[in-house]
Amino acid sequence: MSLLSAARAALRVYAVGAAVVVAQLLRRRLPGFAEPVFPRQLERVAIVTGGTDGIGYATAKHLARLGMHVIIGGNNEGKAEEAVRKIREETLNDKVEFLYCDLASMRSIQQFVQRFKMKKIPLHVLVNNAGVMMVPQGTTEDGFEEHFGVNYLGHFLLTNLLLDTLRESGAPGCSARVVTVSSATHYVGELNLDDLQSSSSYSAHAAYAQSKLALVLFTYRLQALLEATGSAVTANVADPGVVDTDLYRHVFWGTRLIKKLFGWCLFKTPDEGARTSIYAAVTPALEGRGGCYLYNEKETKSLGVTYDLELQRQLWARSCQMTGIADVTQEVF
């Protein structure tokens, strides 16, 4: 990618971020804004990837507060032990635990799923939250570009390996749910099926936006599969907005400075950013409803290309090849 193209990709990403920040400021000034109250979630089990800090931690904490058995998936055991301890103390819920899962390793994902299934417990909610943002060019253990491999392919594989448990756990009127966290950055993303790994050229901004776009396409294809097979499982996308988390450590220094000085008033807190994920995971309003792009706890339209059924099919098929799993959609559609 030329320097000019990389600069344009960066400008598009930052323009979207600025627009979201303005919208967040206006919303905070609206009268009557209050955090929604959700029903208790006793006897239900959730997995939250990246639940050791940021939005993932806030999501895991709120689900635990609602009475869920929460399993945090992450790759930092030290952080995880502290996160589990704090959540248990704050929520008075002892059913919070950690299982190691490195989304940059297909082997680790498979081991995580094996360890979870050995527990012989149901799975009612899977929150695909973990991710990296605008990191320097690098690859995962399996050789995939890091944004695409961690943000998208890791969650693609994890979800597919857990689908049987989700199907067994859901029931009519009480569906299991897959909540995948994307970003408004997907609106400026472009999916290059000929170079999903950004191997011919690299822009951290373009790679990040592509991974978030892929997550939306994946969710819509997954929902179509679930509907076609009559599964009591739904799949939705949650857009948290612009949130004050450590993910910004790799962005342009000017953005980091703005975050440090004004993040307290311009950005959402992690608790605020987690609201849409929590809403998607537990609200009765979404019972049996999938294929939605949710922002500020409301359904909105995603980028037009995300509704392209052929593009969804091609990405799913390519993802199956990359992760070495069977493409079950060929038998359904």
Secondary structure as the mmCIF struct_conf table of DSSP 4:
data_model
#
loop_
_struct_conf.conf_type_id
_struct_conf.id
_struct_conf.beg_label_comp_id
_struct_conf.beg_label_asym_id
_struct_conf.beg_label_seq_id
_struct_conf.end_label_comp_id
_struct_conf.end_label_asym_id
_struct_conf.end_label_seq_id
HELX_RH_AL_P HELX_RH_AL_P1 LEU A 3 ARG A 28
TURN_TY1_P TURN_TY1_P1 ARG A 29 ARG A 29
BEND BEND1 LEU A 30 LEU A 30
TURN_TY1_P TURN_TY1_P2 PRO A 31 GLY A 32
TURN_TY1_P TURN_TY1_P3 LEU A 42 GLU A 43
STRN STRN1 VAL A 45 THR A 49
TURN_TY1_P TURN_TY1_P4 GLY A 50 THR A 52
BEND BEND2 ASP A 53 ASP A 53
HELX_RH_AL_P HELX_RH_AL_P2 GLY A 54 ARG A 65
TURN_TY1_P TURN_TY1_P5 LEU A 66 GLY A 67
STRN STRN2 HIS A 69 GLY A 74
BEND BEND3 ASN A 75 ASN A 75
HELX_RH_AL_P HELX_RH_AL_P3 GLU A 77 THR A 91
STRN STRN3 VAL A 96 TYR A 100
TURN_TY1_P TURN_TY1_P6 LEU A 103 ALA A 104
HELX_RH_AL_P HELX_RH_AL_P4 MET A 106 MET A 118
TURN_TY1_P TURN_TY1_P7 LYS A 119 LYS A 119
STRN STRN4 VAL A 125 ASN A 128
BEND BEND4 MET A 134 MET A 134
HELX_LH_PP_P HELX_LH_PP_P1 VAL A 135 PRO A 136
BEND BEND5 GLN A 137 GLN A 137
STRN STRN5 THR A 139 THR A 139
TURN_TY1_P TURN_TY1_P8 GLU A 141 ASP A 142
BEND BEND6 GLY A 143 GLY A 143
STRN STRN6 GLU A 145 GLU A 145
HELX_RH_AL_P HELX_RH_AL_P5 GLU A 146 GLU A 146
HELX_RH_PI_P HELX_RH_PI_P1 HIS A 147 LEU A 153
HELX_RH_AL_P HELX_RH_AL_P6 GLY A 154 SER A 169
STRN STRN7 ALA A 171 ALA A 171
TURN_TY1_P TURN_TY1_P9 PRO A 172 GLY A 173
STRN STRN8 CYS A 174 CYS A 174
STRN STRN9 ALA A 176 VAL A 181
HELX_RH_3T_P HELX_RH_3T_P1 ALA A 184 VAL A 188
TURN_TY1_P TURN_TY1_P10 LEU A 193 ASP A 194
TURN_TY1_P TURN_TY1_P11 LEU A 196 GLN A 197
BEND BEND7 SER A 200 SER A 200
HELX_RH_AL_P HELX_RH_AL_P7 ALA A 204 ALA A 228
TURN_TY1_P TURN_TY1_P12 THR A 229 GLY A 230
BEND BEND8 ALA A 232 ALA A 232
STRN STRN10 VAL A 233 ASP A 239
BEND BEND9 VAL A 242 VAL A 242
STRN STRN11 VAL A 243 VAL A 243
BEND BEND10 THR A 245 THR A 245
HELX_RH_3T_P HELX_RH_3T_P2 ASP A 246 HIS A 250
BEND BEND11 VAL A 251 VAL A 251
HELX_RH_AL_P HELX_RH_AL_P8 TRP A 253 LEU A 266
BEND BEND12 PHE A 267 PHE A 267
STRN STRN12 LYS A 268 LYS A 268
HELX_LH_PP_P HELX_LH_PP_P2 THR A 269 THR A 269
HELX_RH_AL_P HELX_RH_AL_P9 PRO A 270 VAL A 282
HELX_RH_3T_P HELX_RH_3T_P3 PRO A 284 LEU A 286
TURN_TY1_P TURN_TY1_P13 GLU A 287 GLY A 288
BEND BEND13 GLY A 291 GLY A 291
STRN STRN13 TYR A 293 TYR A 295
TURN_TY1_P TURN_TY1_P14 ASN A 296 GLU A 297
STRN STRN14 LYS A 298 THR A 300
HELX_RH_3T_P HELX_RH_3T_P4 GLY A 304 TYR A 307
HELX_RH_AL_P HELX_RH_AL_P10 LEU A 309 THR A 323
TURN_TY1_P TURN_TY1_P15 GLY A 324 GLY A 324
TURN_TY1_P TURN_TY1_P16 VAL A 328 VAL A 328
HELX_RH_AL_P HELX_RH_AL_P11 THR A 329 VAL A 332
#
